[in-house]
Each structure stands twice: as C-alpha cells, then as structure tokens.
Amino acid sequence: MTDYDSTDIRCNSRQQPSHGFRRWLWLPTLIFGDGLLLAVILMAMIMLHRFGITKTEATLYTSLLCLPLVLRPLLETVVTYFRGTTKVWILSAEFISALSLCALAFILPTGYWLQGTLCFLMFFVIAGVFGSIAVERFYLVNTLPDDLAGRSIPTLFRSLAILFGIGICATLAGNMEVVTRNIRYSWSFVVYVMAGVEFFLWLWHTVFLPGGRRVPAGMKSLKGVRFTDFKASFMLLLREKKSRLMLVMFFLFVLPEAFLALMAPLFMVDAAHNGGLGLAPQEFGLAFGTVGVMAFFVGKKLGLNAVRSLSLRHVMLPAAVLMSFHGVMMLYLSYNLSASFAMVCLASFIGYAASGLGLASLYVAMRQYAVADCALLRRAVALSVVPLAVVLTGFFVGMMQTEMGYRQFFSVVSFLYAAPVVVALWLLFFSKGRT
C-alpha cells in the first residue's frame, strides 16, 4: 500500500515556480482567483434573497453549494494522482468557472433562473475546488516562505477577492437596480462582470503562469486515481482516537461561526418588518463586503502575530472568548434596528475582527494537527470541517430563524460561543503534549 503522502506534489526542478520578481506577475492574480470561489457563494446567497427566495431556501441552497468543499479530501486524491501538468488544473478550472458564470448570467432573466443558478453554480464551485487544490499544492507550497509574512499573502489577496465580489459587485448590483428597476437584469450584469474577470485571469495565467509536467510517481490506475490508497489512509486516520477527538473539537470551535456565516448577511439585507436591518445592496456591500472583510483580515493578522509571539497555548483561550463578540454584535444590532449606518459598520468591524482573531488560532491548530503521518490528508480533512459545519447547519438554520426571529436566534448563537471556549480549555489543560 502506498501512503497518501508519498506522491511528490511539487514541480520538477526545471519548471518549479519562480521565486524572483517574476512571480508577482502571477502570484497575486492566482490567489485572487482562488478567493473568488467564496465571494461568488456569498454573493449567490444575497442574490437569491433579492430574487424573493425565502431564508430557509437560501440557506439550504447555499449549504448544498458547499458540498464540494466538504469532499475536498477525495478531490485532492484526484489532483494528486491524475496525469497531466501543474498548469492545466488552474487554466481548466478558470475556463470552466468563466463559462459557468456566463451561462448563469444568461439564464438569470429567464423563467428557469433557479434551476440554472443551482446547476451552473455547482459547476463553478466544483471547478473552483479543483483549482484551489492545484493552487495550494503546486504553487503556494513552492513559492511562499513559511513565515508570518508568507502566510499573510494568501489571506490578503483572498480578502481582496471577497471585497471585489461583495463590496464592489454588490454595490454595482444595487446601483443597477436603481437605474434599471429590474433586479434580475441588474444581477445578470454583475455576473457577466465576474465572468469577464475569470476570463481575464484565464488569459493572464495562460501567458504568465509557470508550470510543467509533474514527475510521475509510478504506475497509475487507468482512472488515474488510487482510491484504495486513499481509503486505507483515511480509515487509518479515523481509527486514531486522538485524531477523531481533534476533528470533533475543530467542528465545535467553528460551529457558531457557521450559524452566523449563513444568517448574518441575510439579517443585514432583510426588510425591517421581518426583523432585519433592511440594508440596500450598496449599503451591504460597504458594511459587509468592505468593512467586514477588512476587519476579518486585520483580526486574522493580529491573531497570527499573537500566536507567533506568545504561542498557541497562550492565545487560543483569549481568542475563543473574543470571538464571541461576533455573536454579541449581531445580537446588539437585532435589538437596535434603527441604528445608524455608521453604527452598523462599527458593529460589523468589531464582529468580523473578533471572528478573524479566533479563526486564526484555529487554523494554526489545524496546521499543528497536520504535522504527523498522512499530513496532507490530515490537513485536507481538517479544512473540510469548516464547510461541513456550514452544510449541516444550512439544512435547519433558516427554519430555526423563521420560527424564533432574529433576536432569539442570535441569543442562541451567542450562547453557542461557549463551545469554542470549552475547546480552548480542553486543548489548554487536557491535551498537554498530545496535540
């Protein structure tokens, strides 16, 4: 049996990505394109709500779109063992993503917009996951230095991608709604813009992105995938008691954030008579897509600095406590629907900065968890915990909010932030020397 991590994921020495100035021709755009995956998913949820879809349906459809993210460990196996070049994964993913967005934009003004949205967005997400895996394995691991500055570069450009997808595109959609007085045509135009960005990235990387054929790792199966190796390694991973316990702890840590990831954006754009803030798309783009994204980046940056200076064991508990401010801010806004827009932006900044601070410690814990046998598989499984929490909560979070209302919902979520505190305490006092 061949170990899951035995395959060399790096390019060969002659075609390894450049470490000089030339890398800045393709590295920022490569990470930016990777970040568009999350931006489009968030934008789709707001778009569905603007089209008249209920919160229950919007959260359910969004959670279904996150299913390919949960299957990332299996998809990583395909990328690892498939014959081809390092560059072809990126270009294929970007081309399919651009075509999917074009098809989506075309079908939005028609009567089959819902079926088309679910179909073409699923193609987009699957292609985006394959592209994200290739970006991480074939380029970032060979290009970025393993220090704080190197780890901040992907966060920065992915944040810029979300800022573009939500902050700029949502604002553009809102302005188009005012001009055209047609919601579907407005969002169709915005999706065409994002498709154009994907086409530009595809053309740009066709010219400037380095890449070549990977060194073969031995004989491959006819399908190009060694599912037996993956199954054996995965079962070995799950048989470890400590491994199962750590994955459960990661899940509990991120669970309250999964609730807010689905409901906080809808709360901001929902009408006031439904208990929401009633923000226009332009206001939402600024409060969430700009202020919130910048705050998350700042919080994550501060969290990584704190971990580097003080160690994870000293930072994780305070970070888990501070992360509860995200739920507290949403609860505050639900009781103050007439708050000024400046107060909404301030609450959004505090909440998402606290979220970034807490999740930074979680990502460091995941990296430490992956430093063991089957490291790449461990990391892939750990990263799939976050979308798994979104998928599982998405099946009932909309119905839960509809029955309870926003105030009671955010009250419950605020109490759920006790789970990250318990996880941090467990890691601090009961897992000494075993994490």
C-alpha angles and dihedrals in degrees: 000000000000116000117245092239097046094094114093106236096189129096119254118269096260095051102033113134114272121259095199134083092293091071090071088067090068110012099075093044091046093055091040091056090048090054093052088076093071092038092057092047091053092044091050091056092053091043092053090050091050089052091059101263113148121248090249092055094041093054092043094051091046092052090050090053088056093058094094088056090057090052091054095116091058093044090051087059090057092050092046099053104028117110114241143077131304092238098050093068092058096045094045092050093049093046093049090045091053093048091048092052091047091052090047093051090049095052099043096086091049130084092255095061096122096051090044092049094053093043100046095038089054089054088049094050095047091049089046093053092051090048092048091052091050092048092052098043104036103033119014094048089054100039113037121073115240096244137096095274092049093050091049095058096072091046091051098051094040088053089051089052091054089045088055095044097046107016098045105022095044089049090049091050091051093051091047089052089057093047100042099027087217118110098194096049090047094055091041089059091050092051089051088054091053090047088053090053090052091050090050091051090049092052093043094051091045087065105032108024112101120219145135144174117311121237106261113248094209136283115349130205119254090259092050093237131099099210092168091060091049093048093049094048093044093051090047089053094050093047090065109095093207091050093052091047093051092050090051089050091051090050094051091046093056097036099095090047089054089058092051094042089064101035108031095070091047090049090056095052099034117108120265093241087060091053096261131123093251095222118176116235089258092053092044090051090056100039097042108014097045112018094033095047093047090048092051091052092049092048094049091047091052091047093053091047090051093049091049092050101038106019128248095273091062096042106041098073096048089043091052090050093048091047089068088071087080091065092040092055092050089048090050092052092048088059093044106047091156093058116133120261089247089057090049090053091047092050090047091051094050093045098049093040088056090047092052091048093053097042091050090065090047092054091050089051089051091053090051090048090054093056095095141066113329089017097172092048091047091052093048092050092046092050091050089060092077097056089040089061090049092049095048095046092044092068093065110011093090093051090044092055093044091055097041106031126230097285096053091040094055089044090058092045090050089057090048088064085078086078095069089047091053090048091050091049090050092050090047101047110016106036100049109156094359103080 
